[in-house]
Amino acid sequence: MERRSFHDEQSRNKRDSILLAIVVSVILFALIVSISYIWDPSSIYIMVPVGVIITFIYTWSSYQYGDRVVLSSTNAKPAEGSRYIYLNDTVEGLAIAAGIPKPDVYVMPSRELNAYATGKDPEHASLAVTQGLIDKLDRQELEGVIAHEISHIKNRDVQFMTLVAVLVGVAGILSHMILRSYRFGGRSRRDKDSGGSLGIIILAVGFLLAIFAPILTRLVQLAVSRRREYLADASAAELTRYPDGLADALEKLSQHNTGNMKVSESVSHLFISDPNRTALDAIYSTHPPIEERIKRLRAM
């Protein structure tokens, strides 16, 4: 297997982020045009330029503020006050060691043991941990988990993974909208001119995207998340010089967590451990098997 340096991985993540932004733009534009055509075929010439504007605004805002959306969706609050001095000091120390600015630190009220990082780049990143993680892990275990998330930031995983989170969320919303449009707008649409072959193409593309966009974006989650988790584990071990700290933490996560954090599936791939467990995890899990991650860390 070809070995990649961390610099190569950072460059790859930048490229992947640009490609994903293009894909997001194309899908969003196609769905907007399809929805407008379903409701009123005559509006297609107006909605094309409007769609371009909306697509540009959405893509730009997703890049700029996607992390705010993620933090809000997980009910994360700033880690402020004397209660979180050690947490902030640990994050700052590991950020300095990794050569990046200290990310903003947040705490989620869940009793589960979990954490994630988000942001558009290392200079504008955030790191969130659950209250359960703070309460249950010892110093070395907590350092291992934080080092894992710091590694995601340093490797620029967060840029790409945050875009994926927003893509999955908007794909689900627009797919639901377009399918409802077919149901409630179909009658008025059939009463009008079908628009010829162009209209048929627009309707077919919209219908296919409405059905398959959520599935395809979920597959994107699977493809990008598993590889990045292994890389972040290795980076964390290099950063702390103590791989057993993260391995011990992962063991506690596997033993303690119930997999019932009730967070959106669109952001589940950001977490160090899958926050939601379902019967389909063996096929569609966004994370590699935790036992395999522990095994790799123990072998370092």
C-alpha positions as CSV (number, residue, x, y, z in Angstrom):
1,M,0.0,0.0,0.0
2,E,1.3,3.5,-0.9
3,R,2.3,5.5,2.1
4,R,1.2,9.1,2.2
5,S,2.7,11.8,4.3
6,F,0.5,14.1,6.4
7,H,1.3,16.9,4.0
8,D,0.0,14.8,1.1
9,E,-3.1,14.0,3.1
10,Q,-3.7,17.7,3.8
11,S,-3.4,18.5,0.1
12,R,-5.7,15.7,-0.8
13,N,-8.3,16.9,1.7
14,K,-8.1,20.4,0.2
15,R,-8.7,19.0,-3.3
16,D,-11.5,16.7,-2.1
17,S,-13.2,19.7,-0.4
18,I,-13.2,21.7,-3.7
19,L,-14.6,18.7,-5.6
20,L,-17.3,18.2,-3.0
21,A,-18.3,21.8,-3.2
22,I,-18.7,21.5,-6.9
23,V,-20.8,18.3,-6.5
24,V,-23.0,20.1,-3.9
25,S,-23.5,23.0,-6.2
26,V,-24.5,20.8,-9.2
27,I,-27.0,18.7,-7.1
28,L,-28.5,21.8,-5.4
29,F,-28.9,23.6,-8.7
30,A,-30.5,20.5,-10.3
31,L,-33.0,20.1,-7.4
32,I,-34.0,23.8,-7.4
33,V,-34.6,23.7,-11.2
34,S,-36.6,20.5,-10.9
35,I,-38.8,21.7,-8.0
36,S,-39.6,25.0,-9.9
37,Y,-40.4,23.1,-13.1
38,I,-42.8,20.7,-11.2
39,W,-44.8,23.6,-9.8
40,D,-44.7,25.8,-12.9
41,P,-42.9,24.9,-16.2
42,S,-43.1,28.5,-17.3
43,S,-40.9,29.6,-14.4
44,I,-37.9,27.6,-15.6
45,Y,-36.2,30.5,-17.3
46,I,-36.5,32.6,-14.2
47,M,-35.4,29.9,-11.8
48,V,-32.2,29.1,-13.7
49,P,-30.5,32.4,-12.8
50,V,-32.2,32.4,-9.4
51,G,-30.9,28.8,-8.9
52,V,-27.4,29.9,-9.7
53,I,-27.6,32.7,-7.1
54,I,-29.0,30.4,-4.5
55,T,-26.4,27.7,-5.2
56,F,-23.6,30.2,-4.9
57,I,-25.0,31.6,-1.6
58,Y,-25.5,28.1,-0.2
59,T,-22.1,26.8,-1.1
60,W,-20.3,29.8,0.3
61,S,-22.3,29.9,3.5
62,S,-21.8,26.1,4.0
63,Y,-18.1,26.6,3.8
64,Q,-18.1,29.7,6.0
65,Y,-20.7,28.7,8.6
66,G,-21.2,24.9,8.4
67,D,-19.5,24.5,11.7
68,R,-22.0,26.7,13.4
69,V,-24.8,24.5,12.1
70,V,-23.1,21.4,13.3
71,L,-22.4,22.8,16.8
72,S,-26.0,24.0,17.1
73,S,-27.4,20.6,15.9
74,T,-25.5,18.8,18.7
75,N,-26.5,21.3,21.4
76,A,-22.8,22.1,22.1
77,K,-22.1,25.0,24.5
78,P,-18.8,26.9,25.0
79,A,-16.6,25.3,27.7
80,E,-16.3,28.3,29.9
81,G,-15.6,28.7,33.6
82,S,-13.3,27.0,36.2
83,R,-15.1,23.7,35.7
84,Y,-13.4,23.3,32.3
85,I,-10.0,24.8,32.9
86,Y,-8.2,21.4,32.6
87,L,-10.1,20.7,29.4
88,N,-9.1,24.0,27.8
89,D,-5.5,23.6,29.0
90,T,-5.3,20.1,27.5
91,V,-6.7,21.3,24.2
92,E,-4.3,24.3,24.1
93,G,-1.3,22.2,24.9
94,L,-2.0,19.6,22.2
95,A,-2.8,22.3,19.7
96,I,0.6,23.9,20.4
97,A,2.3,20.5,20.0
98,A,0.5,20.0,16.6
99,G,1.4,23.5,15.4
100,I,-2.1,24.8,15.0
101,P,-4.1,27.6,16.8
102,K,-6.2,26.5,19.8
103,P,-9.7,25.6,18.5
104,D,-12.8,26.8,20.3
105,V,-13.9,24.3,22.9
106,Y,-17.4,23.1,23.4
107,V,-19.2,20.7,25.7
108,M,-22.3,18.6,24.8
109,P,-24.6,17.7,27.7
110,S,-24.8,14.0,26.8
111,R,-23.6,11.2,29.3
112,E,-22.3,9.2,26.3
113,L,-18.5,9.3,25.7
114,N,-17.9,11.1,22.4
115,A,-16.2,14.0,20.7
116,Y,-15.9,15.6,17.3
117,A,-14.1,18.5,15.6
118,T,-15.5,20.8,12.9
119,G,-14.6,24.0,11.1
120,K,-13.4,25.3,7.7
121,D,-9.7,25.2,8.4
122,P,-7.2,25.0,11.4
123,E,-7.5,28.7,12.0
124,H,-11.3,28.5,12.3
125,A,-12.0,25.2,14.0
126,S,-14.0,24.0,17.0
127,L,-13.7,20.9,19.2
128,A,-16.7,19.5,21.1
129,V,-16.7,16.8,23.8
130,T,-19.5,15.3,25.8
131,Q,-19.8,15.8,29.5
132,G,-19.7,12.1,29.9
133,L,-16.3,12.0,28.3
134,I,-14.9,14.5,30.7
135,D,-16.3,12.7,33.7
136,K,-15.4,9.1,32.8
137,L,-11.9,9.3,31.2
138,D,-8.6,9.7,33.0
139,R,-6.0,12.2,32.0
140,Q,-4.1,10.1,29.4
141,E,-7.4,8.8,27.9
142,L,-8.8,12.3,27.6
143,E,-5.5,13.5,26.0
144,G,-5.8,10.6,23.5
145,V,-9.3,11.6,22.4
146,I,-8.5,15.3,22.2
147,A,-5.3,14.5,20.2
148,H,-7.4,12.5,17.8
149,E,-9.7,15.5,17.2
150,I,-6.7,17.9,17.0
151,S,-5.3,15.6,14.3
152,H,-8.5,15.9,12.3
153,I,-8.1,19.6,12.4
154,K,-4.4,19.6,11.6
155,N,-4.9,17.1,8.7
156,R,-7.8,19.4,7.4
157,D,-10.3,16.6,7.7
158,V,-12.7,19.0,9.3
159,Q,-13.0,21.1,6.2
160,F,-14.2,18.2,4.1
161,M,-16.2,16.4,6.7
162,T,-18.1,19.5,7.7
163,L,-19.1,20.0,4.0
164,V,-20.2,16.3,3.9
165,A,-22.4,16.9,7.0
166,V,-24.1,19.9,5.3
167,L,-24.5,18.0,2.0
168,V,-26.1,15.0,3.7
169,G,-28.5,17.3,5.6
170,V,-29.6,19.4,2.6
171,A,-29.9,16.4,0.3
172,G,-32.4,14.9,2.7
173,I,-34.4,18.2,3.0
174,L,-34.5,18.9,-0.7
175,S,-35.3,15.2,-1.6
176,H,-38.3,15.4,0.7
177,M,-39.4,18.7,-0.8
178,I,-39.2,17.4,-4.4
179,L,-41.0,14.2,-3.7
180,R,-43.8,16.2,-2.0
181,S,-43.8,18.5,-5.0
182,Y,-44.5,15.5,-7.3
183,R,-47.4,14.6,-5.1
184,F,-49.0,18.0,-4.7
185,G,-47.7,19.8,-7.8
186,G,-48.2,17.0,-10.2
187,R,-51.8,17.7,-11.0
188,S,-51.3,21.3,-11.9
189,R,-48.2,20.4,-13.8
190,R,-50.0,17.8,-15.9
191,D,-52.7,20.4,-16.7
192,K,-50.0,22.5,-18.5
193,D,-47.7,22.0,-21.4
194,S,-45.3,19.1,-20.7
195,G,-42.4,21.1,-22.1
196,G,-41.3,18.4,-24.5
197,S,-38.2,16.4,-24.2
198,L,-36.4,19.0,-22.0
199,G,-39.3,18.9,-19.5
200,I,-39.1,15.1,-19.4
201,I,-35.3,15.2,-18.8
202,I,-35.7,17.8,-16.0
203,L,-38.4,15.8,-14.3
204,A,-36.5,12.5,-14.6
205,V,-33.3,14.0,-13.3
206,G,-35.1,15.6,-10.4
207,F,-36.9,12.4,-9.5
208,L,-33.7,10.3,-9.6
209,L,-31.9,12.9,-7.5
210,A,-34.7,13.0,-5.0
211,I,-34.5,9.2,-4.5
212,F,-30.7,8.6,-4.7
213,A,-29.1,11.8,-3.4
214,P,-29.6,10.7,0.3
215,I,-28.1,7.3,-0.5
216,L,-25.2,8.7,-2.5
217,T,-24.3,11.2,0.2
218,R,-24.4,8.4,2.8
219,L,-22.0,6.4,0.7
220,V,-19.7,9.5,0.6
221,Q,-19.8,9.5,4.3
222,L,-18.7,5.9,4.4
223,A,-15.9,6.4,1.9
224,V,-14.3,9.5,3.6
225,S,-14.8,8.7,7.2
226,R,-13.3,5.3,7.8
227,R,-10.0,6.2,6.2
228,R,-9.8,9.4,8.1
229,E,-10.4,7.8,11.4
230,Y,-7.5,5.4,11.0
231,L,-5.2,8.4,10.0
232,A,-6.4,10.5,13.0
233,D,-5.7,7.6,15.4
234,A,-2.2,7.3,14.1
235,S,-1.7,11.0,14.2
236,A,-2.9,11.1,17.8
237,A,-0.5,8.4,18.8
238,E,2.3,10.4,17.2
239,L,1.2,13.6,19.0
240,T,0.9,12.1,22.5
241,R,3.7,9.5,22.1
242,Y,1.3,7.2,24.0
243,P,-1.0,5.2,21.8
244,D,-2.4,3.2,24.7
245,G,-4.1,6.3,26.0
246,L,-6.4,6.5,23.0
247,A,-6.7,2.7,22.9
248,D,-7.9,2.7,26.5
249,A,-10.3,5.5,25.8
250,L,-11.8,3.6,22.8
251,E,-12.3,0.6,25.0
252,K,-14.2,2.6,27.5
253,L,-16.3,4.1,24.6
254,S,-17.2,0.7,23.3
255,Q,-18.2,-0.6,26.8
256,H,-20.1,2.5,28.1
257,N,-21.9,4.0,25.0
258,T,-25.4,2.9,24.2
259,G,-25.3,4.5,20.7
260,N,-28.3,6.6,21.4
261,M,-27.1,10.2,21.4
262,K,-30.0,11.2,19.1
263,V,-27.9,13.3,16.8
264,S,-28.6,13.8,13.1
265,E,-27.2,11.1,10.8
266,S,-25.8,13.9,8.7
267,V,-23.2,14.7,11.4
268,S,-22.6,11.2,12.8
269,H,-19.4,10.7,10.7
270,L,-17.8,13.7,12.6
271,F,-17.7,11.9,15.9
272,I,-14.8,9.7,17.2
273,S,-17.3,6.9,17.7
274,D,-20.6,6.4,15.9
275,P,-23.2,8.2,18.1
276,N,-26.1,6.2,16.7
277,R,-26.3,2.5,16.5
278,T,-28.6,0.8,14.1
279,A,-29.2,-2.7,12.7
280,L,-27.5,-1.6,9.5
281,D,-24.2,-0.5,11.1
282,A,-22.3,-3.6,9.8
283,I,-23.0,-2.3,6.3
284,Y,-23.4,1.4,6.5
285,S,-21.4,2.4,9.6
286,T,-19.4,5.6,9.1
287,H,-16.7,4.3,11.4
288,P,-14.2,1.4,11.1
289,P,-14.7,-1.4,13.8
290,I,-13.6,0.0,17.1
291,E,-11.9,-3.3,17.9
292,E,-9.7,-3.0,14.8
293,R,-8.8,0.6,15.8
294,I,-7.8,-0.6,19.2
295,K,-5.7,-3.4,17.8
296,R,-3.8,-1.1,15.5
297,L,-3.1,1.3,18.3
298,R,-1.9,-1.5,20.6
299,A,0.5,-2.6,17.9
300,M,2.2,0.8,17.6
